[in-house]
């Protein structure tokens, strides 16, 4: 007795979707559609309609739901529907022969249903059982079914031809589809939609403020997310090609270019110099390194020898024991006792 009700309930919105798509297809065209999105004109029109419905109907309802519902209750509602979603996630993991993930999903369902009061509390996550994400569209892709063109469904949002077909199968696997009476089933579906939209209020505000083209942003994000899930999170990202970018600046071209040369008698530094409006190169000669003086053996003194730092008429002498050997440019430094 359940099958006729399910088929009828499912066929009615699908007929509306097909009819709406047929009506919109004739008046929407794009001269140069994006690769992978040949139905861009139709998709943009449906996207605009969905966005207006969300802006004037679903979003205000979600804000009212947030206003009257405390956060702990909203979290419990989210956990409840997430626990139900684990049923078809487990089924698709098993269909893809991901036995470990499927067993973990079944354990999540049992633990959250028994110890989480029917799934109102996410005890399985506290027990270190990971939450997976899977559906029939990904199962079809796992076995090589191509995604097909990108498709925006009325009321349901972004999809592909493969994912649209998979969503029909997800409907039959979802336990909410078998709840009696039918009004309660659709009420639970509606509560799930409003609660999900309420959880995405902040994300939608960021999208509206950041995206220049919301349609392109949503499309690219959806397709990349589906490809990521299909590859089990192991998709290798291609590095961007910077071949056409401008070359990096040459940091060696500075105002003062110093070239160090070595000689037998002295070290010479050359740098650009300007004097009296004429440009040229001035040579700067560093004072020669003065070797340490030998100890005064004749006097028998135990004092530290003195070092000549400049070698000129104005000589500064310090004990050699306080001089640290120079490490760069032969500039002396001193120990701190």
C-alpha positions, 0 to 999 in steps of 0.5 A: 500500500505504500508504493502507490502513495510514494510514486504519486507523491514523487511523480507530482513534483517531478512533473512540475519540474519537467513542465517548468523546464520545458516552459523556460527552455524556449526563452533562455539562451546563452551564445557561448555557454561554459564548457560542461554547462551547455544548458547555461541559459536555462540553468541561469533562469531556474537559478534566478527563480530559485534565488527569488523564492529563497530570498522572499520565502525560505530565508525569512522562514529560516530566520523566524525558525532561528528566532523562536527555536533555541540553539540546543533544539536546532542542534538536536533537530540537525542530529535527528535528520543526520542520523536518518541520513546515515541510513542511505549513506551506509547503503551507498557505501556498501553498494560501492563495496566500502565495507569499513565505511558502511559498517561504521555508518551502521554503528553510528545509526545504532549508537545514536538511535539507542544512546542518543535518544533516537538520534537527537544527540550525536553520541557516535561522534563522541565515540570517534566514529567518522561521519561520511557523505555519500548518495546514489549519484556518487555510487553511479559515478563510482561505477563509471556513469558520467555526470552529464551536463550541469543542471539546476533543478527547480526548488532543489538547486544545483545538480547534474543529470546523474545526480538528478537520477540518483536523487530519485533513488535516495528518495526511496531509501530515505526512511522519511518516505515511509512515514505514515500518514503522508502529511507527517512525512512531508512535514518532516521533509519541510522541517528538514529543509527549513532547519538546513536553510537555517544552518546555512544563513551565515554562509549565504550572507557571505556568498551574497557579499563576496560572489560577483556572479552567484550562479558561477560560484555555486556551479563551480563549488558544487561540481568541485565538491562532487568531484572531491567526494567521488575521488574519496578526498584524494583528488590531486589539484593541478598547480596553477600555471605561472608561465605567463606571469611577470618575472620576479623583480631583481632585488640585486639592483639596488641603489648601492651595489657593493662588490667585494674583491680581495687583494694581497694588500687590501680589500676594495669596495666599489659602489655607485657614487655621485659627486658634483652632479657627475656620476661615476664609480668611487673606490672605497678602500678598507683599512688593511687587516692588522695582524696581532702583535707578538707578545713582548718576550723581552719584558716578560710581561703577562699583559694582553698585547694591544691591537691597532684597529686603524693603523693611522695616526689616531690609533686605538688599541685594545687588549687582544683578548677582548677582540672577537675575530671578525666574521664579515667585512673585517669589522671588529666586535667585542666580547661582553664579560 
